[in-house]
């Protein structure tokens, strides 16, 4: 896996993205803030225009958003990761989301059914 996505390029997401890029990962990111997307592109990341674009460009995606509702929307929404990431051998890569309440891992199967570990 060398293609990684980061959704949410605030303090935590941008730090994670910077480390991924520094370690040779092709990193695609998305944020609602145009200024954060520009800063991300300046450090060598590919700035996506949507969650769906990140999903199409990555083997694994880190979701670094503020709330559980935002994470749920990014992962399970109609244009979210579960709907847009290609399945690999009958399963989706593990997703990780970090909110202010702590880290959780999401796993989705080929039928797009997701659960939190």
N, C-alpha and C positions, 0 to 999 in steps of 0.2 A: 504494500500500500504506500503510494507516494503522492496521491491526490487527496487533499484534505480540505474540508470546508469549515468556516467559522461564521456563525450567524450571531450577530451582536458584537460590535467592535468598540465597546466602551473600554473602561480601564482593564477589566479582566480579559475580555475577548481580544483586544489589541495586543496585550502582552503575550497571550497564548499564540496569536498569529505571528508575531515577531519571532518567537522562538521556533515555530514550525518552519518559517521561511529560512531562518538562520541555519537550520539543520537539513536543508535541502528538499523540503516538502513543497510541492506545487500547491499553493494555498489560494483558494477562492473564498471571498468574504462578502457578506451583506450586512448592511445596517440602514436604518431609516434616515440617518444623518448623512447628508452629502459631504460635510466636512470630515467625518470619520472615514468615509469611503475614500476620499482623496488622500488622507493621511495613510491609509492602508496601502493604496496603490503606490505611494511614494516610498514605502519600505519594501516594495517588490511583490505585493499581493495582486491578485486579479480581482478587481471590484465588480461584483455581480449586481445586476439590477433587480434581482428577485430571489426569493427562497428557492423557487423552481430552478433557476440558473445554477445556484450552488449545488442543488441536488444532482443535476445533470453532470456536474464537473468534478464530483468527489466520490471517493470510495468510503469515506467516513466523515461525519459532520459533528462538530462541537457546537452546541447551542448555549450561548452565554447571554441570557436575557434576565430581566429584572424579576419577573413573576412566573408562577406556575401556569397561569392562564396564557401568558405570552408563549411559553414553551409548548403548551398543548396546541396552540394555534400553529406555531411553526412546524411542529411535528405531525399533527393529525389533521390540520386544516385542509380544505379542498386543493390548495396549491402547495401543501406542506411536504415535508420530507418523505413521509410514508407513502404518499401518492406519487411522488416524482422520482425518487431514487430507484435506479434499476436494481432488480434483484440479482444476486450473484449466487448461482447454484442453488436456487430455491429458497434463499433467505436474504434478508437485508443485513447490511453491516450494523453493528451495535452503534447506537447513538448515545451521547452523553449530554446531559444538560446541567448547567450550573446556575442555580438561582440563589437569591439571598437566603433561602431556607435550606440550602445544601445541595449536594450532588445526587443525581439519580441517573440510572441507566435505563434506556428504552430499548426494547427488542421488538422487531416486527418480522412476521413470517411472510412467505410469498403471497399469501392471501390478503396482505396489508392489515392483518390483525396485530395490534401492538399492545404491549404490556410494560409496566414499570417494574424493574428488578429492585 
